[in-house]
Amino acid sequence: MDKSKIIFGNKMSAFDYRKAVKGKKNFIKKYGDDSKKVYHLSAEPAPAIGDILDVKQLKITKEKGCEFTDKSVIIGNIRMGFGHYRISMAIASAARAMGYEPYWFDLHSFKETTCGKVIAGQNELYSLGSRISQKSALFNKVVWEPMNSEGFRKLSYNCSDQKTAELMTPVFRDLPKDIPYIATHVWPSQAAVHAGLKNVVNAIPDNWPMALHLSEGAIHTVQTPSSYLGYRALRGMDKKRILKPMPEDSIVYTGHYIDHELVSNIEQDCAKRIDRAVNGKAKRWLMSVGGAGAQKEIFVSVIRKLLPDIKKGNAVLFINVGDHKAVWQALLQEIPSMKKYTTEHFDDFGETRAFAENAIDGEVKGIHAFYHSDIFAAVYSTNLLMRASDLLITKPSELTFYPIPKLMIKRVGGHEAWGAIRAAEIGDGTYECSTAAETCGMLGLIQQNGDIIEKMCQHILTAHKAGVYNGAYKVVELAVRR
């Protein structure tokens, strides 16, 4: 059955189908069609997380060089921002803890393939839009917010994506059809289904139901009850009609996708945070800066607000700029005075790992900046630093769902708004602070009052007992049980 013509029993219009076919033809014209080409896969330890999580990275080779076992689990992903990589790492961590062998299957990394070229082009467009949205209020209001909240929500968008995903199947030929396969972005999920894989789980991000994330033929997993109901009913995905719902066996609420290393240490880490908060010790702030360097104005305001307390020894600031060194240099240009209090941890993941581990029980002071050119190290550094931090400063991205107190800054894209709502309702994060002034006001409130961190930690412990943070384990269970 052509998955672009009928989606969960809902017939697409002739206009939308023709548009989808035309879109696929345009991609072929631009990037070529390698559907008849034979690609083989081999495995090697993934950078950074290969040692920590025993993750093997699949790469294209001339000859088949990978033999899978009944313990192998494939994690299909792409880099589009840090969020999808972060979910993949959580799934890999859970799989390893459960005795399985995680394999990293990144479609974006296959640069020579039509699949990789299509994804790279779309990623560049998304990053450009994200950057423009932070510089132009008009573009953000008229184009970016509506597209990210309502444009991607339309069933017609899935119609086009399904047709494009047909171009992504050649790299799947070496994968056994019945191997457990978990996708952390919809394109690797759709492509796997088109390639004939039978045990596909589509781990959906965020907390706002959008047709963008539909992959009929896979089991869909979501992190929140509200997201479950929205997807089940395909709510608002066609403004002209009430749609036929997703079947019960196509979607599962799992809870948040969190790394085993964080989940297994929730109680100990919260106890340390509460101790620092109620006994007047220096509060440890972790600031995760987005890959596009968006929201610089907010980050600059936050650093300036915290600097007096950092000088007095009442606050510590960890800043992870990921793999974007230019972002760190831009922050230094805005606030040259912070250089005096800063220790740079650049491109030495072993040193970053040792620092983060020592900081869990040890003393830290000043500002610590982290940068890694390797994407695996860039993303996972935030995970390592979380355990030693009291409060995470982040936009309502995938970090929204992590078991650490959070200060939510302005979103980038309308779909992120419901992430902040989820954190605020659980109680492990603030509501979305939409301006630099509001963000600094909330920061000052938390910095001067230890009870807020204490309360957030209590909410984390309550949610933990309810299994809210066990989503990654449940996703793996769904994949392997089939």
C-alpha positions as CSV (number, residue, x, y, z in Angstrom):
1,M,0.0,0.0,0.0
2,D,1.2,3.5,-0.9
3,K,1.7,5.1,2.5
4,S,1.3,8.6,1.0
5,K,-2.2,7.9,-0.2
6,I,-3.9,6.6,2.9
7,I,-2.6,7.4,6.5
8,F,-4.2,5.4,9.3
9,G,-7.3,4.9,7.2
10,N,-7.5,8.6,6.2
11,K,-7.4,9.1,2.4
12,M,-5.3,12.0,1.2
13,S,-6.5,14.4,-1.4
14,A,-5.3,14.1,-5.0
15,F,-3.7,17.5,-4.7
16,D,-1.7,16.5,-1.6
17,Y,-0.6,13.2,-3.2
18,R,0.5,14.9,-6.4
19,K,2.5,17.4,-4.3
20,A,4.2,14.6,-2.5
21,V,5.2,12.8,-5.7
22,K,6.5,16.1,-7.1
23,G,8.5,16.7,-4.0
24,K,10.2,13.3,-4.3
25,K,11.0,14.0,-8.0
26,N,12.5,17.3,-7.1
27,F,14.8,15.6,-4.5
28,I,15.9,13.0,-7.1
29,K,16.6,15.8,-9.6
30,K,18.7,17.6,-6.9
31,Y,20.4,14.7,-5.1
32,G,20.1,11.7,-7.5
33,D,18.5,8.3,-7.0
34,D,20.7,5.5,-5.6
35,S,17.8,3.0,-5.1
36,K,19.6,0.4,-7.2
37,K,23.0,0.9,-5.5
38,V,24.2,-1.7,-2.9
39,Y,25.5,-0.3,0.4
40,H,27.1,-2.5,3.0
41,L,27.6,-1.8,6.7
42,S,30.4,-2.3,9.2
43,A,30.6,-1.3,12.9
44,E,33.2,0.4,15.1
45,P,33.0,2.0,18.6
46,A,31.2,5.3,18.5
47,P,33.2,8.3,19.6
48,A,32.9,9.3,23.2
49,I,29.9,7.2,24.1
50,G,31.4,4.1,22.6
51,D,33.5,3.7,25.8
52,I,30.8,4.8,28.2
53,L,27.7,3.1,26.7
54,D,29.3,0.3,24.5
55,V,27.7,1.8,21.5
56,K,28.9,0.7,18.0
57,Q,28.5,3.1,15.1
58,L,27.4,1.7,11.8
59,K,29.2,3.0,8.7
60,I,29.0,2.4,5.0
61,T,31.7,0.1,3.6
62,K,32.4,-1.7,0.3
63,E,31.9,-5.1,1.8
64,K,29.5,-6.4,4.5
65,G,31.4,-6.4,7.8
66,C,28.8,-6.6,10.6
67,E,27.3,-9.7,12.1
68,F,24.3,-9.0,14.4
69,T,23.2,-11.2,17.3
70,D,19.9,-11.8,19.1
71,K,21.1,-9.1,21.5
72,S,21.6,-6.4,18.9
73,V,19.4,-3.3,18.9
74,I,19.6,-0.7,16.1
75,I,19.0,2.9,17.0
76,G,18.1,4.8,13.8
77,N,18.6,8.5,14.1
78,I,19.7,11.8,12.5
79,R,21.3,14.9,13.7
80,M,18.8,17.8,13.6
81,G,19.8,19.9,16.5
82,F,20.9,18.0,19.6
83,G,17.5,16.6,20.7
84,H,17.3,13.5,18.5
85,Y,20.9,12.5,19.3
86,R,20.0,13.0,23.0
87,I,17.1,10.6,22.8
88,S,19.3,8.1,20.9
89,M,21.8,8.2,23.7
90,A,19.1,7.6,26.3
91,I,17.8,4.6,24.3
92,A,21.4,3.3,23.9
93,S,22.0,3.7,27.7
94,A,18.9,1.8,28.6
95,A,19.5,-0.9,26.1
96,R,23.0,-1.5,27.4
97,A,21.7,-1.5,31.0
98,M,19.2,-4.2,30.0
99,G,21.9,-6.4,28.5
100,Y,21.5,-5.5,24.8
101,E,24.1,-4.3,22.2
102,P,23.2,-0.9,20.9
103,Y,24.1,0.1,17.3
104,W,24.1,3.7,16.2
105,F,22.6,4.1,12.7
106,D,22.8,7.7,11.7
107,L,21.2,8.4,8.3
108,H,22.6,11.9,8.3
109,S,26.1,10.6,8.5
110,F,25.9,8.7,5.2
111,K,26.9,11.8,3.2
112,E,27.4,10.0,-0.1
113,T,23.9,8.6,-0.3
114,T,20.7,10.3,-1.6
115,C,19.3,9.7,1.9
116,G,22.1,11.6,3.6
117,K,22.0,14.5,1.1
118,V,18.3,15.0,1.5
119,I,18.5,15.1,5.3
120,A,21.5,17.4,5.2
121,G,19.7,19.8,3.0
122,Q,16.6,19.8,5.1
123,N,18.7,20.2,8.3
124,E,20.4,23.3,6.8
125,L,17.0,24.8,6.1
126,Y,15.8,24.2,9.6
127,S,18.9,25.6,11.2
128,L,18.6,28.7,9.0
129,G,15.0,29.2,9.9
130,S,15.8,28.8,13.6
131,R,18.6,31.4,13.5
132,I,16.4,33.9,11.5
133,S,13.5,33.4,14.0
134,Q,15.7,34.7,16.8
135,K,16.8,37.8,14.9
136,S,13.4,38.7,13.4
137,A,10.3,39.0,15.5
138,L,8.2,39.3,12.4
139,F,9.6,36.2,10.7
140,N,9.1,34.3,14.0
141,K,5.5,35.4,14.4
142,V,4.4,35.1,10.7
143,V,6.5,32.1,9.6
144,W,8.5,30.1,12.2
145,E,6.0,29.7,15.0
146,P,3.0,28.8,12.8
147,M,5.1,26.3,10.8
148,N,6.5,24.6,13.9
149,S,3.2,24.4,15.6
150,E,0.5,24.1,12.9
151,G,2.4,23.5,9.6
152,F,4.1,20.3,10.7
153,R,0.9,19.3,12.4
154,K,-0.9,18.7,9.1
155,L,-1.5,15.2,7.7
156,S,-0.5,16.5,4.3
157,Y,3.0,17.1,5.7
158,N,3.2,13.4,6.5
159,C,2.0,12.5,3.1
160,S,5.0,14.3,1.6
161,D,7.5,12.9,4.1
162,Q,6.3,9.3,3.4
163,K,7.0,9.7,-0.3
164,T,10.5,11.3,0.4
165,A,11.3,8.4,2.8
166,E,11.2,6.0,-0.1
167,L,14.5,7.5,-1.2
168,M,16.1,6.5,2.1
169,T,15.8,2.7,1.9
170,P,19.0,1.6,0.2
171,V,21.2,1.9,3.3
172,F,19.0,-0.6,5.1
173,R,19.8,-3.7,3.0
174,D,22.3,-5.2,5.4
175,L,19.9,-5.0,8.4
176,P,17.9,-8.2,9.2
177,K,14.2,-7.6,8.6
178,D,13.3,-8.8,12.1
179,I,16.0,-7.0,14.1
180,P,14.8,-4.7,16.9
181,Y,14.9,-1.2,15.5
182,I,14.3,2.0,17.4
183,A,14.0,5.3,15.5
184,T,14.5,8.6,17.3
185,H,13.4,10.7,14.4
186,V,10.5,10.0,12.0
187,W,12.6,9.8,8.8
188,P,14.7,6.8,10.1
189,S,11.4,5.2,11.2
190,Q,9.5,5.8,7.9
191,A,12.6,4.6,5.9
192,A,12.8,1.4,8.0
193,V,9.2,0.6,7.4
194,H,9.6,1.2,3.7
195,A,12.7,-1.0,3.7
196,G,10.6,-3.9,5.1
197,L,11.8,-4.0,8.7
198,K,9.2,-5.6,10.9
199,N,10.1,-4.5,14.5
200,V,10.2,-0.8,14.2
201,V,9.5,1.5,17.2
202,N,9.2,5.2,16.5
203,A,10.2,7.2,19.6
204,I,8.4,10.5,19.2
205,P,10.0,13.7,20.7
206,D,8.4,16.7,22.3
207,N,4.9,17.1,23.7
208,W,2.9,18.5,20.9
209,P,1.2,16.1,18.5
210,M,2.2,16.6,14.9
211,A,1.6,14.5,11.8
212,L,5.3,15.2,11.0
213,H,6.1,12.4,13.5
214,L,3.7,9.7,12.1
215,S,5.3,6.5,10.7
216,E,2.5,4.0,10.0
217,G,3.7,0.5,10.3
218,A,5.8,1.3,13.4
219,I,4.8,1.3,17.1
220,H,4.7,5.0,18.1
221,T,5.9,5.9,21.6
222,V,5.2,9.2,23.4
223,Q,6.4,10.7,26.7
224,T,3.3,12.2,28.1
225,P,-0.4,11.3,28.5
226,S,-1.6,14.4,26.8
227,S,0.6,13.6,23.8
228,Y,-0.8,10.1,23.7
229,L,-4.4,11.3,23.4
230,G,-3.5,13.9,20.8
231,Y,-1.8,11.4,18.6
232,R,-4.4,8.7,19.2
233,A,-7.1,11.0,17.9
234,L,-4.8,12.6,15.3
235,R,-6.1,15.8,16.8
236,G,-6.2,18.9,14.5
237,M,-4.1,17.2,11.8
238,D,-6.7,18.1,9.2
239,K,-8.7,21.3,9.8
240,K,-11.5,20.2,7.4
241,R,-12.5,16.9,9.0
242,I,-12.4,14.7,12.0
243,L,-9.9,12.0,11.2
244,K,-10.0,8.2,11.9
245,P,-7.9,7.6,15.0
246,M,-4.7,5.6,15.3
247,P,-5.3,1.9,16.3
248,E,-4.7,1.1,19.9
249,D,-1.7,-1.1,19.1
250,S,0.0,1.6,17.1
251,I,0.8,3.9,20.0
252,V,2.1,3.5,23.6
253,Y,2.7,6.0,26.4
254,T,6.1,5.1,27.9
255,G,7.2,8.1,30.0
256,H,10.3,10.3,29.5
257,Y,13.3,9.0,27.5
258,I,16.1,9.2,30.1
259,D,19.6,7.6,30.3
260,H,20.0,4.8,32.8
261,E,23.0,6.6,34.4
262,L,20.7,9.5,35.4
263,V,17.6,7.4,36.3
264,S,19.5,5.0,38.6
265,N,21.0,8.0,40.5
266,I,18.0,10.2,40.9
267,E,17.6,9.7,44.6
268,Q,21.3,10.3,45.4
269,D,21.6,13.3,43.1
270,C,18.4,15.0,44.5
271,A,19.7,14.5,48.0
272,K,22.9,16.4,47.2
273,R,20.9,19.2,45.5
274,I,18.6,19.5,48.5
275,D,21.6,19.6,50.9
276,R,23.2,22.4,48.9
277,A,20.0,24.3,48.6
278,V,18.9,24.3,52.3
279,N,22.3,24.7,53.8
280,G,23.3,27.8,51.8
281,K,26.0,26.2,49.7
282,A,26.9,27.5,46.2
283,K,24.1,26.8,43.7
284,R,25.3,25.0,40.6
285,W,23.8,26.2,37.3
286,L,24.1,24.3,34.1
287,M,23.5,26.2,30.9
288,S,23.1,24.2,27.7
289,V,23.4,26.5,24.6
290,G,21.7,25.4,21.4
291,G,23.7,24.4,18.4
292,A,22.5,27.4,16.3
293,G,23.6,29.8,19.1
294,A,20.0,31.1,19.3
295,Q,18.9,33.2,22.2
296,K,22.3,34.8,22.8
297,E,20.6,37.8,24.4
298,I,19.1,35.6,27.1
299,F,22.3,33.8,27.8
300,V,24.3,37.0,28.1
301,S,21.7,38.4,30.5
302,V,21.8,35.2,32.6
303,I,25.6,35.3,32.9
304,R,25.6,39.0,33.9
305,K,22.9,38.3,36.5
306,L,24.9,35.4,38.0
307,L,28.4,37.0,37.8
308,P,28.2,38.9,41.2
309,D,27.2,35.6,43.0
310,I,29.9,33.7,41.1
311,K,32.5,36.3,42.3
312,K,31.2,35.9,45.9
313,G,31.3,32.1,45.7
314,N,27.6,31.8,46.0
315,A,27.0,30.3,42.5
316,V,28.8,28.1,40.0
317,L,28.1,28.1,36.3
318,F,28.7,25.3,33.8
319,I,28.3,26.4,30.2
320,N,28.2,23.8,27.4
321,V,28.3,25.3,23.9
322,G,28.3,21.9,22.3
323,D,30.3,21.8,19.1
324,H,29.9,25.5,18.4
325,K,33.1,27.3,19.5
326,A,32.0,30.5,17.9
327,V,29.1,30.7,20.3
328,W,31.5,30.7,23.3
329,Q,33.7,33.4,21.6
330,A,30.6,35.5,21.1
331,L,29.7,35.3,24.8
332,L,33.2,36.3,25.7
333,Q,33.0,39.3,23.5
334,E,29.8,40.4,25.2
335,I,31.1,39.8,28.7
336,P,35.0,40.0,28.7
337,S,35.1,40.2,32.5
338,M,33.9,36.6,33.0
339,K,37.2,35.3,31.4
340,K,38.9,35.9,34.8
341,Y,36.6,33.4,36.5
342,T,36.5,30.9,33.7
343,T,38.1,27.5,33.2
344,E,37.9,26.2,29.7
345,H,37.4,22.4,29.0
346,F,37.9,22.2,25.3
347,D,38.1,19.2,23.1
348,D,39.3,16.8,25.8
349,F,36.4,14.5,26.5
350,G,38.3,12.4,29.0
351,E,39.1,15.5,31.0
352,T,35.5,16.7,30.8
353,R,34.3,13.3,32.0
354,A,36.7,13.3,34.9
355,F,35.7,16.8,35.9
356,A,32.0,15.9,35.9
357,E,32.5,12.8,37.9
358,N,34.7,14.5,40.5
359,A,32.2,17.4,40.8
360,I,29.4,15.1,41.9
361,D,30.9,14.9,45.4
362,G,33.7,17.4,45.1
363,E,33.9,21.2,45.4
364,V,33.7,23.5,42.4
365,K,33.7,27.2,41.9
366,G,33.7,29.9,39.2
367,I,32.6,29.3,35.6
368,H,33.5,26.2,33.6
369,A,33.0,26.3,29.8
370,F,32.8,23.1,27.7
371,Y,33.3,22.7,24.0
372,H,33.9,19.6,21.9
373,S,34.2,19.4,18.1
374,D,33.0,15.8,18.2
375,I,29.2,15.8,18.2
376,F,28.9,12.8,20.5
377,A,31.1,14.4,23.2
378,A,29.3,17.8,22.6
379,V,25.9,16.3,23.4
380,Y,26.8,13.9,26.1
381,S,28.8,16.5,28.1
382,T,25.5,18.0,29.3
383,N,24.4,14.5,30.5
384,L,27.6,14.1,32.5
385,L,27.3,17.5,34.0
386,M,23.7,17.1,35.0
387,R,24.5,14.9,38.0
388,A,26.7,17.5,39.5
389,S,24.3,20.4,38.8
390,D,21.5,21.9,40.8
391,L,19.5,23.6,38.1
392,L,19.5,23.4,34.3
393,I,18.9,26.5,32.2
394,T,17.4,25.3,28.8
395,K,14.8,26.0,26.2
396,P,11.8,23.6,26.2
397,S,13.6,21.0,24.1
398,E,14.2,17.3,24.9
399,L,16.1,18.5,28.0
400,T,12.6,19.4,29.3
401,F,12.0,15.8,30.2
402,Y,15.2,15.2,32.2
403,P,15.1,14.6,36.0
404,I,16.8,17.8,37.1
405,P,15.3,21.1,38.3
406,K,15.0,23.4,35.3
407,L,14.7,27.1,34.4
408,M,12.8,27.2,31.1
409,I,13.8,30.0,28.8
410,K,12.1,31.2,25.6
411,R,11.3,28.4,23.1
412,V,12.6,28.1,19.5
413,G,9.6,27.0,17.6
414,G,6.0,26.7,18.6
415,H,6.1,22.9,19.1
416,E,8.4,23.4,22.1
417,A,5.8,25.3,24.2
418,W,4.1,22.2,25.5
419,G,7.4,20.9,26.8
420,A,7.6,23.7,29.3
421,I,4.0,23.0,30.2
422,R,4.8,19.4,31.0
423,A,7.7,20.4,33.2
424,A,5.7,23.0,35.0
425,E,2.8,20.6,35.7
426,I,5.1,17.8,37.0
427,G,6.8,20.4,39.1
428,D,10.4,19.7,38.0
429,G,10.8,22.9,36.1
430,T,9.6,26.5,35.8
431,Y,7.0,27.7,33.3
432,E,8.5,29.2,30.1
433,C,10.2,32.5,30.8
434,S,9.7,34.3,27.5
435,T,12.0,37.3,27.9
436,A,15.5,38.0,29.2
437,A,14.1,40.1,32.0
438,E,11.6,37.4,33.1
439,T,14.3,34.8,32.9
440,C,16.7,36.8,35.1
441,G,13.8,37.5,37.5
442,M,13.2,33.8,38.0
443,L,16.9,33.1,38.2
444,G,17.3,35.7,41.0
445,L,14.3,34.1,42.8
446,I,15.9,30.7,42.7
447,Q,19.4,31.9,43.5
448,Q,18.2,33.7,46.7
449,N,15.8,31.0,47.9
450,G,16.8,27.4,48.4
451,D,13.2,26.2,48.8
452,I,12.5,26.2,45.1
453,I,15.2,23.7,44.2
454,E,14.2,21.6,47.2
455,K,10.5,21.5,46.1
456,M,11.5,20.7,42.5
457,C,13.6,17.8,43.8
458,Q,10.7,16.5,45.8
459,H,8.5,16.6,42.7
460,I,11.3,14.7,40.8
461,L,11.3,12.0,43.5
462,T,7.5,11.7,43.3
463,A,7.6,11.4,39.5
464,H,10.4,8.8,39.7
465,K,8.3,6.6,42.0
466,A,5.5,6.8,39.5
467,G,7.8,5.6,36.7
468,V,7.7,8.9,34.8
469,Y,11.4,8.7,33.8
470,N,11.4,5.1,32.7
471,G,10.5,5.7,29.1
472,A,13.8,4.6,27.5
473,Y,13.6,1.1,29.2
474,K,10.0,0.7,28.0
475,V,10.9,1.7,24.4
476,V,13.6,-1.0,24.4
477,E,11.2,-3.5,25.8
478,L,8.7,-2.8,23.0
479,A,11.4,-3.3,20.3
480,V,12.8,-6.5,21.6
481,R,9.6,-8.3,22.6
482,R,8.4,-8.3,19.0
